[in-house]
Amino acid sequence: MQQQWRIKEILEWTTRFFMEKGIEEPRLEAEVLLARVLQKDRVYLYANYEAPVNQEERVSYRGFISRRVNGEPLAYIVGYKEFMSLEFKISPDVLIPRPDTELLVETVIDLARDKGDLRICDVGTGSGAIAVSLAYYLPDSCVYASDICSRALEIARKNAQRHKVDVHFSLGDLLYPLLNEKKFDVITANLPYISPAEYAELEQGVRIYEPREALLASGDGLDIYRRFLPQAFTMLKSGAYLFIEIGSGQGEQALNMGQEFEFSRRQILKDTAGRDRLLVLRKE
């Protein structure tokens, strides 16, 4: 008699298989993938443990499992990633939003509590995770965003529509498409900052699947930021802030980089793991 595969058995089998393959969160990933195949949420899985999974669904699920064990990131397989408690559509044209980047968004939100409505620009917006999150949580602020990749901007626009926020998107390199706009209270940037030596050491799934141009920077990894800083300084109002995400070993170099300009505040904020993560600069 042919075995009837129910949600319970499928999750148990996949969890064991993922554990053998070294997947860090085997049960969670098994649930996310099955929920995607069934077009349900994870709560549905627990409420319907005994429900059968038909052959067509199992074929789709096996395809997802194969992609995952071959190194493709879970977020690209399911097509979304949660960031700041919001769900973002993603594709291989954009980086997968990381929890570490939430520090940048939370810091700007904290600033807005003291400063009120802000005029904000996010440079190199990618999926729009930073810009859309800021527009969502600071609905009275005016948010702009730029990216050099038209395909990334398509994804960012869809995410803005998904969360019903108004973000002014511009195509172009760094701040060039916005140089004729009014100056900003806040500029944010999560630009490529991984040096060639560090890039070679990244896990295979990142190097193969995530866009190289959104990760890799020449020299010590800060060359793009050195090109960006003069533009940002020009486009900041007096008393305005620049927030830049950096790599865990770049704090001292980033502070030195900021010394070339008249910033009255230069500070490195650390992430939850105690690593350098955010360069904060305030224009005099």
LOLUM-281252 format. One line per field, with one value per atom (N, C-alpha, C): x negated, y negated, z negated; residue number from 0. Coordinates in steps of 0.1 Angstrom, whole numbers, plus 5000, padded with zeros to 4 digits. Each point is the difference from the previous one (the first is absolute). Example, Ala and Ser with C-alpha at 12.3 -4.5 7.8 and 13.67 -1.06 7.14 Angstrom:
! LOLUM-281252
east 4868/5009/4991/5004/4991/5008
north 5057/4988/4988/4989/4989/4989
up 4922/5000/5000/5007/5000/4992
seq 0/0/0/1/1/1
! end
This chain:
! LOLUM-281252
east 4991/5009/4991/5003/4992/5002/4989/5000/5007/5009/5007/4991/4995/4991/5009/4999/5007/4990/5005/4991/4991/5004/4992/4988/5003/4989/4990/5005/4991/4991/5005/4992/4989/5004/4991/4989/5003/4990/4991/5005/4992/4991/5005/4992/4987/5002/4989/4990/5006/4992/4991/5007/4992/4990/5002/4990/4988/5002/4989/4992/5007/4993/4994/5001/4994/5008/5013/5008/5002/4997/4999/5014/5011/5013/5009/4998/5006/5015/5006/5014/5007/4994/5006/5000/4989/4999/5010/5001/5010/5014/5003/5014/5002/4990/5001/5002/4993/5001/5013/5005/5012/5012/4999/5011/5000/4989/4999/5007/4997/5006/5015/5005/5014/5007/4992/5005/5009/4994/5005/4990/5003/4990/4996/4990/4995/5010/5008/5011/5009/5003/5008/4995/4986/4994/5003/4999/5002/5015/5008/5015/5005/4992/5004/4990/4994/4989/5003/5013/5004/5004/5000/5005/4991/5005/4992/4994/4988/4994/5000/5006/5002/4987/5000/4988/4994/5009/4995/4993/5005/4994/4987/4999/4988/4989/5004/4990/4994/5008/4996/4991/5004/4992/4986/5000/4987/4991/5005/4992/4994/5008/4995/4989/5002/4990/4987/5001/4988/4992/5008/4993/4994/5006/4995/4987/5000/4988/4988/5004/4989/4995/5005/4994/5008/5011/5007/5007/4999/5006/5015/5005/5014/5008/4995/5008/5002/4990/5002/5010/5000/5009/5014/5003/5014/5004/4990/5002/5003/4997/5003/4990/4999/4992/5006/5001/5006/4989/5003/4991/5008/4996/5007/5015/5003/5013/5009/4994/5007/4995/5008/4996/4996/4988/4995/4998/5005/4998/4986/4993/4986/4998/4989/4996/4985/4993/4986/4994/5009/4995/4997/5004/4997/4994/4993/4995/5012/4998/5010/4998/5010/4999/4995/4991/4994/5006/5001/5004/4991/4987/4990/5004/5006/5003/5012/5007/5011/4995/4988/4994/5000/4997/5001/5014/5009/5014/5005/4997/5004/4994/4987/4993/5007/5004/5006/5014/5007/5013/4999/4990/4997/4997/4993/4996/5013/5009/5012/5009/4999/5008/4996/4987/4995/5001/4999/4999/5013/5010/5012/4999/5009/5000/4986/4996/4987/5001/4990/4998/4988/5003/4991/4996/4988/4996/4992/5004/4993/4993/4987/4991/4996/5002/4997/5011/5012/5012/5002/4996/5003/5014/5004/5014/5009/4994/5007/5003/4993/5003/4998/4989/4998/5010/5001/5009/5015/5004/5014/5003/4991/5002/5001/4991/5001/5012/5005/5012/5012/4999/5011/5001/4989/5000/4999/4997/5000/5008/5013/5009/5001/4996/5000/4987/4990/4988/5000/4991/4999/4988/5002/4989/4997/4987/4995/4991/4998/4991/4994/4987/4994/4993/4998/4992/4995/4989/4994/5006/5007/5006/5015/5004/5015/5008/4994/5007/5003/4990/5001/5011/5001/5010/5014/5001/5013/5005/4990/5004/5003/4992/5003/5013/5004/5013/5011/4999/5010/5001/4989/5001/5006/4998/5007/5015/5004/5014/5006/4992/5005/5004/4991/5003/5006/5005/5008/4993/4987/4993/4995/4997/4996/4985/4992/4986/4997/4992/4996/4987/5001/4989/4993/4987/4992/4990/4998/4990/4987/4989/4987/4990/4987/4989/5000/5000/5000/5010/4995/5009/5002/4993/5000/5015/5009/5013/5008/4995/5007/4993/4989/4992/5008/5011/5008/5012/5001/5011/4995/5010/4997/4992/4992/4992/5008/4993/5006/4997/5009/4997/4992/5003/4993/4997/4988/4996/4995/5006/4996/4993/4991/4994/4995/5004/4994/4994/4989/4993/4990/4995/4990/4988/4997/4988/4991/5002/4992/4988/4988/4988/4998/4992/4998/4995/4991/4995/5012/5008/5012/5010/5002/5010/4996/4987/4996/5003/5002/5002/5015/5009/5014/5005/5011/5005/5005/5000/5002/5014/5010/5014/5000/4993/5000/4993/4988/4992/5007/5007/5006/5013/5008/5014/5003/4992/5004/4992/5005/4994/4986/4990/4986/4998/5007/4998/5006/5008/5006/4992/4990/4992/4985/4994/4986/4996/4990/4994/4985/4994/4985/4992/4987/4991/5004/5001/5003/5015/5008/5015/5007/4993/5006/4999/4995/4997/5013/5011/5013/5005/4998/5004/4991/4988/4991/5005/5005/5006/5013/5007/5014/5000/4990/5000/5001/4992/5001/5014/5007/5014/5009/4998/5009/4998/4988/4997/5007/4999/5007/5015/5006/5014/5007/4992/5005/5002/5011/5003/4990/4999/4992/5007/4992/5006/5006/4998/5006/4991/5005/4993/4998/4988/4997/4998/5007/4999/4995/4989/4994/4997/5005/4997/4986/4992/4987/4997/4989/4996/4995/4999/4997/4986/4991/4986/4996/5010/4998/5002/5003/5003/4990/4987/4990/4997/5000/4998/5012/5012/5012/4999/4996/4999/4989/4989/4990/5005/5008/5006/5008/5008/5008/4993/4987/4993/4996/5001/4997/5011/5011/5011/5004/5007/5004/5012/4998/5011/4997/5010/4998/5002/5005/5001/4996/4991/4996/5000/5009/5002/5002/4995/5003/5010/5011/5010/4997/5002/4998/5013/5000/5012/5001/5010/5003/4989/4992/4988/4988/5001/4989/4990/5004/4991/5003/4990/5002/5010/5010/5010/5005/5000/5006/4991/4997/4993/5010/4999/5010/4992/5003/4994/5010/4997/5009/4993/5007/4994/5001/4990/4999/5010
north 5012/4988/4988/4990/4988/4991/4995/4992/4986/4996/4987/4990/4991/4989/4989/4998/4989/4989/4989/4988/5005/5007/5004/5008/5011/5009/4992/4991/4993/4991/4993/4991/5008/5011/5008/5005/5005/5005/4989/4989/4989/4995/4999/4995/5009/5013/5009/4999/4998/4999/4987/4989/4988/5000/5007/5001/5007/5011/5008/4991/4991/4991/4988/4998/4989/4987/5000/4988/4996/4987/4995/5000/4997/5000/5010/5013/5010/5000/4999/5001/4987/4989/4987/5000/5004/4999/5010/5012/5009/4995/4993/4994/4989/4991/4989/5005/5010/5005/5007/5008/5007/4990/4990/4989/4993/4998/4994/5008/5013/5009/5001/5000/5001/4987/4989/4986/4997/5004/4998/4994/4996/4995/5012/4998/5011/5004/4991/5004/5010/4999/5010/5014/5001/5014/5006/4993/5005/5003/4992/5003/5011/5004/5011/5010/5005/5009/5013/5004/5013/4999/4988/4998/5006/5006/5007/4989/5004/4991/5008/4994/5008/5001/5008/5003/4988/4991/4988/4991/4999/4992/5006/5013/5006/4999/5000/4998/4986/4990/4986/4999/5006/5000/5006/5011/5007/4991/4992/4991/4989/4995/4990/5006/5012/5007/5001/5004/5002/4987/4989/4987/4996/5003/4995/5008/5013/5007/4998/4995/4996/4986/4994/4987/4987/5001/4988/4995/4987/4995/5002/5003/5002/4988/4988/4988/4999/5004/5000/5011/5011/5011/4996/4994/4996/4986/4992/4987/4989/5002/4989/5001/4989/5000/4990/5004/4991/4990/4988/4989/4990/4997/4990/5004/5013/5006/4997/4997/4999/5010/5004/5010/4994/5002/4994/5010/4997/5008/4998/5011/4999/5009/4998/5009/4999/5009/4999/4987/4991/4986/4992/5004/4992/5008/4994/5007/5004/5011/5004/4991/4993/4991/5008/4995/5006/4994/5008/4994/4989/5001/4990/4986/4999/4987/4994/5007/4994/4990/5001/4990/4986/5000/4987/4994/5008/4995/4996/5008/4997/4987/4997/4988/4988/5001/4988/4998/5011/4998/4994/5003/4994/4985/4997/4986/4992/5006/4993/4997/5008/4997/4986/4996/4988/4988/5004/4990/4997/5009/4999/5005/4995/5004/4998/5009/5000/5001/4993/5002/5010/5012/5011/5005/5004/5006/5013/5010/5013/5003/5002/5001/5015/5005/5014/5009/4996/5006/5014/5006/5014/5004/5009/5004/4990/4989/4989/5003/5009/5004/4988/4993/4988/4989/4996/4989/5003/5012/5003/5001/5006/5001/4987/4990/4987/4993/5001/4994/5006/5013/5007/4995/5000/4997/4984/4993/4985/4994/5002/4997/4985/4991/4986/4995/5008/4996/5002/4993/5001/5008/5011/5010/5001/4999/5002/5012/5006/5011/5001/5004/5002/5013/5004/5012/5000/5006/5000/5011/5009/5012/4998/5000/4998/5012/5012/5012/4999/4995/4999/4990/4989/4990/5005/5009/5007/5007/5007/5008/4990/4989/4991/4993/4997/4993/5010/5013/5010/5001/4999/5000/4988/4988/4988/5001/5006/5002/5010/5010/5011/4994/4991/4995/4986/4996/4988/4988/4998/4988/4993/4987/4991/4998/5006/4998/4994/4990/4994/5007/5009/5008/4993/5001/4994/5010/5001/5009/4992/5005/4994/5004/4995/5003/4992/5006/4993/4989/4987/4989/4992/5004/4991/4997/5009/4997/4991/4997/4992/4987/4996/4989/4986/5001/4988/4999/5010/5000/4991/4997/4993/5009/4994/5008/5008/5010/5010/4998/5005/5001/5012/5010/5013/5007/5005/5008/5014/5010/5014/5007/5009/5008/5013/5010/5014/5004/4994/5003/5011/5005/5011/4996/5009/4997/5012/5010/5012/5000/5001/5000/5013/5000/5012/5012/4997/5011/5005/4992/5004/5008/4994/5007/5014/5003/5013/5010/4995/5008/5002/4993/5001/5014/5004/5013/5001/5012/5003/4994/5002/4996/4985/4992/4986/4996/5006/4997/5004/5012/5005/4993/4997/4996/4985/4993/4986/4991/4989/4992/4995/5003/4997/4985/4992/4986/4993/5007/4994/5003/5008/5004/4995/5002/4998/4986/4995/4987/5002/4991/5001/4996/5002/4996/5006/4992/5005/5002/4998/5001/4987/4989/4987/4990/5005/4991/4993/5008/4994/4989/5002/4991/4987/5002/4988/4991/5006/4993/4994/5006/4996/4989/4999/4991/4985/4996/4986/4996/5009/4998/4999/5009/5000/4987/4996/4988/4988/4999/4989/5000/5012/5002/5000/4999/5000/4985/4998/4987/4998/4988/4998/5007/5008/5007/5014/5003/5013/5012/5012/5012/5009/5006/5011/5013/5010/5014/5009/5007/5009/5013/5011/5013/5004/5006/5004/5015/5005/5013/5001/5012/5001/4996/4999/4996/4987/4992/4987/4988/5001/4989/4989/5003/4990/4993/5008/4995/4990/5004/4992/4987/5000/4988/4991/5005/4992/4994/5008/4995/4987/5000/4989/4988/5001/4989/4990/5004/4991/4989/5001/4991/4994/4989/4992/5006/5013/5006/4998/4995/4997/5012/5011/5012/5012/5008/5012/5012/5010/5010/5014/5010/5014/5007/5004/5008/5015/5008/5014/5008/5012/5008/5008/5009/5008/5010/5003/5009/4992/4987/4992/4996/5001/4997/4986/4994/4987/5002/4991/5002/4987/4989/4988/4988/4992/4988/4989/4991/4989/4987/4992/4987/4989/4989/4989/4987/4994/4988/4988/4993/4988/4989
up 5000/5000/5000/5009/5001/4988/4995/4988/5003/4991/5002/4992/5008/4994/4995/4987/4993/4996/4997/4996/4989/4990/4989/5005/5008/5005/5009/5008/5009/4992/4990/4993/4992/4994/4992/5009/5012/5009/5005/5004/5005/4989/4988/4989/4998/5000/4999/5012/5012/5012/4999/4997/4999/4989/4989/4989/5006/5007/5006/5010/5006/5010/4994/4987/4994/5000/5004/4999/4986/4997/4986/4993/5007/4994/5007/4999/5009/4998/4988/4999/5005/4997/5005/5015/5006/5015/5006/4994/5005/5000/4989/4999/5010/5002/5009/5014/5004/5014/5002/4990/5002/5000/4992/4999/5014/5006/5013/5011/5000/5009/4999/4987/4998/5001/5001/5000/4988/4989/4986/4991/4988/4991/4991/4991/4992/4989/4996/4990/5006/5013/5006/4999/5001/4999/4987/4989/4987/4997/5006/4998/5009/5010/5009/5002/4988/5000/5008/4999/5006/5015/5005/5014/5010/5010/5010/5010/5005/5010/5013/5011/5012/5008/5010/5008/5007/5005/5007/4990/4988/4990/4995/4999/4996/5010/5013/5011/4999/4998/4998/4988/4989/4988/5001/5007/5003/5008/5009/5008/4991/4990/4991/4991/4995/4992/5007/5013/5008/5002/5002/5002/4987/4989/4987/4996/5002/4996/5010/5011/5010/4997/4989/4996/5003/5007/5003/4987/4998/4987/5000/4988/4998/5005/4998/5003/5015/5008/5015/5005/4993/5004/4997/4989/4997/5005/5003/5006/4991/4987/4991/4988/4992/4988/4990/4987/4990/4996/4998/4995/4993/4988/4992/4999/4998/4999/5012/5011/5013/5010/5009/5010/5013/5004/5012/5012/5011/5012/5004/5004/5004/5012/5007/5011/5001/5008/5001/5005/5004/5004/4988/4988/4988/4989/4991/4988/4991/4992/4990/4988/4996/4988/4988/4992/4988/4988/4989/4987/4995/5003/4996/5005/5012/5005/4993/4992/4992/4991/4995/4991/5007/5013/5007/4999/5004/5000/4986/4990/4987/4995/5004/4995/5007/5012/5007/4993/4997/4994/4986/4993/4987/5002/5010/5003/5003/5007/5004/4988/4989/4988/4994/5002/4995/5010/5013/5010/5007/4999/5007/5014/5009/5014/5007/5007/5007/5015/5006/5014/5002/5005/5000/5014/5002/5012/4998/5006/4999/5013/4999/5012/5002/5012/5003/4993/5003/4992/5002/5012/5002/5000/4991/4998/4995/4995/4994/4985/4994/4986/4991/5001/4991/5003/5013/5003/4997/5004/4998/4985/4992/4986/4993/5004/4995/5004/5012/5004/4993/4997/4993/4985/4993/4986/4997/5010/4999/5011/4999/5011/5004/4990/5003/5006/5001/5006/5015/5007/5015/5003/5007/5003/5015/5003/5013/5000/5012/5001/5014/5001/5013/5001/5012/5003/5014/5003/5013/5009/4994/5007/5002/5012/5003/4995/5001/4995/4985/4993/4986/4997/5007/4997/5003/5010/5002/4988/4994/4987/4989/4999/4989/5002/5012/5002/4996/5004/4996/4985/4993/4985/4994/5006/4996/5002/5012/5002/4991/4997/4991/4986/4996/4986/5000/5012/5001/4995/5004/4996/5012/4998/5011/4999/5010/5000/5014/5001/5013/5005/5010/5005/5012/5000/5011/5005/5013/5005/5003/4994/5003/4989/5003/4991/4988/4988/4987/5000/4996/4999/5013/5010/5013/5004/5000/5005/4991/4988/4991/4996/5008/4996/5002/5008/5001/4991/4991/4990/4988/4992/4987/4991/4991/4991/4990/4994/4992/4985/4992/4985/4997/5008/4998/5013/5001/5012/4994/5006/4996/5012/4997/5011/4995/5007/4998/5013/5004/5012/5000/5011/4999/4992/4990/4991/4998/5008/4998/5009/4994/5008/5008/5011/5008/4991/4990/4992/4991/4995/4992/5008/5012/5009/5003/5002/5003/4989/4988/4988/4996/5008/4997/5003/4993/5002/5015/5005/5014/5004/4992/5004/5003/4992/5002/5013/5002/5012/5013/5000/5012/5003/4990/5002/4998/4992/4997/5010/5004/5010/4996/5007/4997/4999/5009/5000/4988/4993/4988/4987/5002/4988/5001/5012/5001/5003/4992/5003/5001/5007/5002/4988/5000/4989/4987/4990/4986/4998/5010/4999/4999/4997/4998/5011/5012/5011/5005/5000/5005/4990/4987/4990/5001/5004/5001/5012/5010/5011/4997/4991/4996/4990/4991/4989/5005/5010/5004/5005/5007/5004/4988/4991/4988/4992/4998/4992/5006/5014/5007/4998/5000/5000/4986/4990/4986/4996/4993/4994/4988/4995/4988/4988/4993/4988/5004/5013/5005/4998/5002/4997/5012/5000/5010/4993/5004/4994/5011/4997/5010/4993/5007/4995/5005/4990/5004/4995/5004/4996/4986/4994/4986/4996/5010/4997/5005/5004/5007/4992/4987/4992/5000/4997/4999/5013/5011/5013/5004/4996/5004/4992/4987/4993/5006/5004/5007/5013/5007/5012/4998/4989/4997/4995/4996/4995/5011/5012/5011/5002/4993/5002/4987/5000/4988/4993/4996/4992/4985/4993/4986/4991/5006/4992/5009/4995/5007/4990/5003/4991/5007/4993/5005/4991/5005/4992/5003/4990/5001/5001/5007/5001/4987/5001/4988/4996/5010/4997/4996/4998/4996/5011/5012/5012/5005/5005/5007/5011/5000/5010/5007/4993/5005/4997/5011/4998/5000/4989/4999/5001/5009/5002/5000/4992/5000/5005/5010/5006/4991/4999/4991/5005
seq 0/0/0/1/1/1/2/2/2/3/3/3/4/4/4/5/5/5/6/6/6/7/7/7/8/8/8/9/9/9/10/10/10/11/11/11/12/12/12/13/13/13/14/14/14/15/15/15/16/16/16/17/17/17/18/18/18/19/19/19/20/20/20/21/21/21/22/22/22/23/23/23/24/24/24/25/25/25/26/26/26/27/27/27/28/28/28/29/29/29/30/30/30/31/31/31/32/32/32/33/33/33/34/34/34/35/35/35/36/36/36/37/37/37/38/38/38/39/39/39/40/40/40/41/41/41/42/42/42/43/43/43/44/44/44/45/45/45/46/46/46/47/47/47/48/48/48/49/49/49/50/50/50/51/51/51/52/52/52/53/53/53/54/54/54/55/55/55/56/56/56/57/57/57/58/58/58/59/59/59/60/60/60/61/61/61/62/62/62/63/63/63/64/64/64/65/65/65/66/66/66/67/67/67/68/68/68/69/69/69/70/70/70/71/71/71/72/72/72/73/73/73/74/74/74/75/75/75/76/76/76/77/77/77/78/78/78/79/79/79/80/80/80/81/81/81/82/82/82/83/83/83/84/84/84/85/85/85/86/86/86/87/87/87/88/88/88/89/89/89/90/90/90/91/91/91/92/92/92/93/93/93/94/94/94/95/95/95/96/96/96/97/97/97/98/98/98/99/99/99/100/100/100/101/101/101/102/102/102/103/103/103/104/104/104/105/105/105/106/106/106/107/107/107/108/108/108/109/109/109/110/110/110/111/111/111/112/112/112/113/113/113/114/114/114/115/115/115/116/116/116/117/117/117/118/118/118/119/119/119/120/120/120/121/121/121/122/122/122/123/123/123/124/124/124/125/125/125/126/126/126/127/127/127/128/128/128/129/129/129/130/130/130/131/131/131/132/132/132/133/133/133/134/134/134/135/135/135/136/136/136/137/137/137/138/138/138/139/139/139/140/140/140/141/141/141/142/142/142/143/143/143/144/144/144/145/145/145/146/146/146/147/147/147/148/148/148/149/149/149/150/150/150/151/151/151/152/152/152/153/153/153/154/154/154/155/155/155/156/156/156/157/157/157/158/158/158/159/159/159/160/160/160/161/161/161/162/162/162/163/163/163/164/164/164/165/165/165/166/166/166/167/167/167/168/168/168/169/169/169/170/170/170/171/171/171/172/172/172/173/173/173/174/174/174/175/175/175/176/176/176/177/177/177/178/178/178/179/179/179/180/180/180/181/181/181/182/182/182/183/183/183/184/184/184/185/185/185/186/186/186/187/187/187/188/188/188/189/189/189/190/190/190/191/191/191/192/192/192/193/193/193/194/194/194/195/195/195/196/196/196/197/197/197/198/198/198/199/199/199/200/200/200/201/201/201/202/202/202/203/203/203/204/204/204/205/205/205/206/206/206/207/207/207/208/208/208/209/209/209/210/210/210/211/211/211/212/212/212/213/213/213/214/214/214/215/215/215/216/216/216/217/217/217/218/218/218/219/219/219/220/220/220/221/221/221/222/222/222/223/223/223/224/224/224/225/225/225/226/226/226/227/227/227/228/228/228/229/229/229/230/230/230/231/231/231/232/232/232/233/233/233/234/234/234/235/235/235/236/236/236/237/237/237/238/238/238/239/239/239/240/240/240/241/241/241/242/242/242/243/243/243/244/244/244/245/245/245/246/246/246/247/247/247/248/248/248/249/249/249/250/250/250/251/251/251/252/252/252/253/253/253/254/254/254/255/255/255/256/256/256/257/257/257/258/258/258/259/259/259/260/260/260/261/261/261/262/262/262/263/263/263/264/264/264/265/265/265/266/266/266/267/267/267/268/268/268/269/269/269/270/270/270/271/271/271/272/272/272/273/273/273/274/274/274/275/275/275/276/276/276/277/277/277/278/278/278/279/279/279/280/280/280/281/281/281/282/282/282/283/283/283
! end
